[in-house]
Structures are given as structure tokens and as C-alpha cells.
């Protein structure tokens, strides 16, 4: 019985780790470029960008430290009774940390 419990705990832990790593990532721009380039590219993809700054370096000379998901808002409508449901993303937010 103890072996069964141990196996269950191990399997649960592995499943949780797998699901944690499977979270979708923001398509953050990569390679050389300024923080302003990164912010502009994310805004062109439809994200509302919130910038967290360390220091007073202008954004065109700052570097991106991290890009993190924020809240995504959506709504689901059917239009007419009996129609298929349609989900529309109304707002998506991303946090950009720069220094």
C-alpha cells in the first residue's frame, strides 16, 4: 500500500511539473535591439504593454530583462440561439521589465 501511495505522489508531481512547463510563452522579440523595439513589436501584436523600469535610461538605450504574461480578457458569444460559440479576445496584457 505504501508503494502505491508513493507511486501516486510521484506521478502527480511529474504531471504537475509537465503542465507547469507546458504554459504558453509570450512571443517576445529576441536578438539585439532596444527595449523600445521590443515594446513596439509587442504592441503591434495587440498587447497592452506595461513597462517596469529600473533606472532612468531612455527606452531606446535600455535592455529588456524579462517579458511576462498579464491578464487576458475574452468574451464568448453565440450571436443567435443555436449558432456555434465564438470566443473573442478583447484585451491582452504583457509586462516588460527593462533596465
C-alpha positions in Angstrom: 0.0 0.0 0.0 2.9 2.4 0.8 4.4 1.7 -2.7 1.1 2.6 -4.3 0.9 5.9 -2.4 4.5 6.7 -3.2 3.9 6.0 -6.9 0.8 8.1 -6.9 2.6 11.0 -5.3 5.5 10.7 -7.8 3.1 10.5 -10.8 1.2 13.6 -9.5 4.4 15.5 -9.1 5.6 14.7 -12.6 2.2 15.6 -14.1 2.2 18.9 -12.3 5.8 19.7 -13.5 4.9 18.8 -17.1 1.8 21.0 -17.0 3.9 23.9 -15.5 6.4 23.7 -18.3 3.7 23.5 -20.9 2.4 27.0 -20.2 2.4 29.2 -23.3 5.1 31.8 -23.6 4.8 35.3 -24.9 6.3 35.6 -28.3 8.9 38.1 -27.1 11.2 39.6 -29.7 14.7 38.2 -29.5 18.1 39.3 -30.6 19.8 42.7 -30.4 17.5 45.7 -30.2 16.3 48.3 -27.7 13.6 48.0 -25.2 11.6 50.4 -27.3 11.8 48.0 -30.3 10.5 45.1 -28.1 7.7 47.2 -26.8 6.7 48.4 -30.3 6.7 44.9 -31.6 4.5 43.6 -28.7 2.1 46.5 -29.2 1.9 45.6 -32.9 0.9 42.1 -31.9 -2.1 43.5 -30.0 -0.7 43.5 -26.4 -1.2 46.3 -23.9 2.3 46.7 -22.6 3.1 47.7 -19.1 6.7 48.7 -18.6 8.6 48.2 -15.3 11.8 50.3 -15.3 14.9 50.1 -13.2 16.9 53.3 -13.6 16.3 56.3 -15.8 17.9 55.1 -19.1 15.8 56.1 -22.1 13.9 53.1 -23.6 15.8 53.3 -26.9 19.0 52.5 -24.9 17.6 50.2 -22.2 17.7 46.4 -22.4 14.8 44.0 -21.7 15.3 41.9 -18.6 12.0 39.9 -18.8 8.7 39.7 -20.6 5.8 38.3 -18.5 2.2 37.4 -19.2 -0.5 39.6 -17.8 -4.3 39.2 -17.7 -6.1 38.2 -20.9 -9.8 39.2 -21.2 -12.1 37.5 -23.6 -15.8 37.0 -24.2 -17.8 34.2 -25.7 -21.0 34.9 -27.7 -23.2 32.7 -29.8 -24.8 35.6 -31.8 -28.1 33.8 -32.4 -29.6 30.9 -30.5 -28.3 27.6 -31.9 -25.2 29.1 -33.5 -21.7 28.0 -32.6 -20.0 29.8 -29.8 -17.4 32.4 -30.8 -14.7 33.5 -28.3 -13.1 36.9 -28.9 -10.0 38.2 -27.1 -10.9 41.7 -26.1 -7.6 42.7 -24.3 -4.3 41.0 -23.5 -1.6 42.5 -21.3 2.1 41.8 -21.1 4.7 43.2 -18.6 8.1 44.2 -19.8 10.9 44.7 -17.3 13.7 46.9 -18.6 17.0 48.3 -17.1 
